[in-house]
Amino acid sequence: MRALHLSLLVWLAVAPVACAGTEERPKIVTMLHPLVVEVSELEIHANGIDRFAACAPPGELGQAWYPPLPDWTAPAHASDADAGAPAAIVPVVDDGSGRSVTERAIEDTRAAFRACRHRGLIHDPTQDGRAAIVLRVGADGRVARTESYGVCELQTDVVECMRDAASRLRFPPPQGGSDTIVLPVAFAPRAGSQSQTTDNDSYTAAAYVAVESLRPELHACEEEARRAGKGVEAWGVFDMKIDKSGHASDANVDPWGGDQDLLSCAVRVMQTLRLAPPVGGRGDVLVRVSFNPRAGSR
């Protein structure tokens, strides 16, 4: 991924000696290059397991690495939550340690998640990524729905395996009738991460989150194309200008391939991107979006 660059150029203009024999002070003119951010390829899949091809930089301590979760309402009847539920249920048992429900769920899924990654290594040896596995828990404590956010550098089948493993958990019935449990998962190489950081990692990391927040609208484009019987495979590199308020505009797509109508819909979505105001008052963001890419097509 191309590094984000922010450079400050200071030009010194030295005036000639005045006739009176006094020198004028050098004039300092400050010029800021536009901020340039490149976001890794975002894959949009029909099954909802979307992913970034490469992870964002870590950003600042405590900075969000996945977008705010949408609201969720539990099914009106328990039978709705049980539909299709796996027969094998793993109870999240209070072992008296004082750990929270989320902490116990993380421990109960650790071995299963590692097994999912190991199976993925057979097909792709670069499974050192992360994902937020989200569990929507119904009134009876069963997992009614699983979701995934912030997925990067993990293959979709690995994420699907983890979501399936987490769906077999059973929690104490939530007091409010429903609950949302987030299991953060990160796989790192034994030697640790060797990625280099820059002064603008936090802005780049925030750009990843902002781009991912557009997933529902991008899926709506894909669903619209599917209903119309059009192609649902397309990709494009979106080059967008960021104004002083952080709003994206002038989306240029080049290069591109696949269904043009699907990409036209994606252009309208990407132009709603909102970022923090860039240093210097202007910037550029580059992001590749792929709809339903085939394995090995990149």
Helices and strands as residue ranges (DSSP letters): E 8-13, E 27-32, E 35-44, E 51-52, H 78-82, E 90-91, H 101-121, E 130-137, E 143-152, H 156-167, E 169-170, E 179-186, H 201-212, H 215-227, E 234-242, E 248-258, H 260-270, E 283-291
